[in-house]
Amino acid sequence: MKLDMSQAWNDATATALANKDVLGIIAAVFFFLPTLALSVLAPGTELEAAAANPDQFQAAMIAYLTSNWPLFLIYVVATTVGTMTVFALLGKRQSVTVGEAIKAGLGATLPYLGATLLIGFATVLAFGVIGAISAATGSAVIGSVLGIALGIALFIAMIRFIIVGPVIAVEDVNNPVAALRRSWALVKGNTRRVFGFIFLLIIAIIVVSAVIGMVFGLVAALVGGDVGVWIEAVPAAIISAVSSVLLLSVYTAIHRQLTHGLPTTDIEIFE
């Protein structure tokens, strides 16, 4: 079926508003607090200082990640559990409690991380093959052409895999490969619509975030010190949490519309 972007947006906002109290709790625990902790405990001021010089920035980034990897690991795990919890809460056909949604989110975390790692591994492998071909032929042109082609292919794949999370959390598809295949099949025929919808939404989020961040950033710069860090970090964490829930609600709405209430077996027959 063809994706109706207006219907998906209305569905996403209506579902999010209907569950705003529960979503607020989940967003606070799994998105706001991890983001705030990361911003306060690892602010990355050294990265901002080295941003003008690519070589210095690379070295600063390596040092920053090396020093703060435990925080990043906690952040990734917490936000992934939160992501899958939101999918389960908003996407399950039957009504679920917060506890049931969190339980479903925890169960879906490993399959989702597995699917993400598969995509990452395939990407690294593909670029490695291109590098080997370029080195073997001694032609930078061939390498560049293959790199551009791979970039386009990866871009399309990312759009096709955009509802892997709902597939795993809502449909209980715990096999990462099966989840990737299902997402690919569902989005097939709607790649441009999904891209256009998500692109416009992300642009809007970036613009709003930039304006709010600029205002609070100026206030934080004037205040300075630890208070300034908190003044900048708290609004940024709130924006991050709200934006995350909004995007996840949209992904869930897209998944709901593309599955159209049909079980997996029926979708496979129609494909």
PyMOL commands that set and color helices and strands:
alter all, ss='L'
color gray80, all
select helices_A, chain A and resi 5-18+20-41+45-49+54-91+98-137+140-160+164-171+176-187+191-223+225-259+264-270
alter helices_A, ss='H'
color red, helices_A
deselect
rebuild
show_as cartoon
